[in-house]
Amino acid sequence: GQQVMQIPQYQHVQEGEDFTTYCNSSTTLSNIQWYKQRPGGHPVFLIQLVKSGEVKKQKRLTFQFGEAKKNSSLHITATQTTDVGTYFCAVIGYSTLTFGKGTMLLVSP
Amino acid sequence: NAGVMQNPRHLVRRRGQEARLRCSPMKGHSHVYWYRQLPEEGLKFMVYLQKENIIDESGMPKERFSAEFPKEGPSILRIQQVVRGDSAAYFCASSPPGWGGYEQYFGPGTRLTVT
């Protein structure tokens, strides 16, 4: 199955700083999804990217899909304490999702 | 519109006992997926079921684990003779018929602790 590597594994920022997590694959991806999991919570779908070079925004979150469809990124502008959690990318296989290991984001006030 | 429901939320079992985890998908959803999450790890796919059918169980350990999704009632993930390494969060997700890669809706999870 398809594998994705996510970096960094962990990031600690001060509130107001920006944050970026990256998801990389050695193979071309048909599409990619992003999920957020709050501490003690469950994964919640954020977005799906399908097209090469696609960029989507949700308020302070910007999602990008690389031109070669082998990588993706999630950027958060001016983090807030409510952004704390682990952000996962996931790729869609025949019948399931394969998740990256996630990037844990801590935000200090 | 209730979301995906899982119970129990927390389950403690002694080594050698059986654990039964239940999942009721969202209304109208006929596809159920089970994932396991070890502490500080990502989610690992275990099994994909539709009503009365196992579609993909490539992520299920070969022994002690089984899953079903009967015509009536919730999906069940069953772990026999639990060991300490089975301690994890088990999440169920569901999606509507004809899933073509849209979002999966996750339940709150069952945290299994084996003592």
Interface residues (C-beta under 8 A of the other chain):
Chain A: S30 N31 Q33 G41 H42 P43 V44 F45 Q48 F88 I92 Y94 S95 T96 L97 T98 F99 G100 K101 G102 M104
Chain B: Y33 Y35 E40 E41 G42 L43 K44 F45 Y48 I55 D56 G59 F91 A93 G101 Y102 E103 Q104 Y105 F106 G107 P108 G109
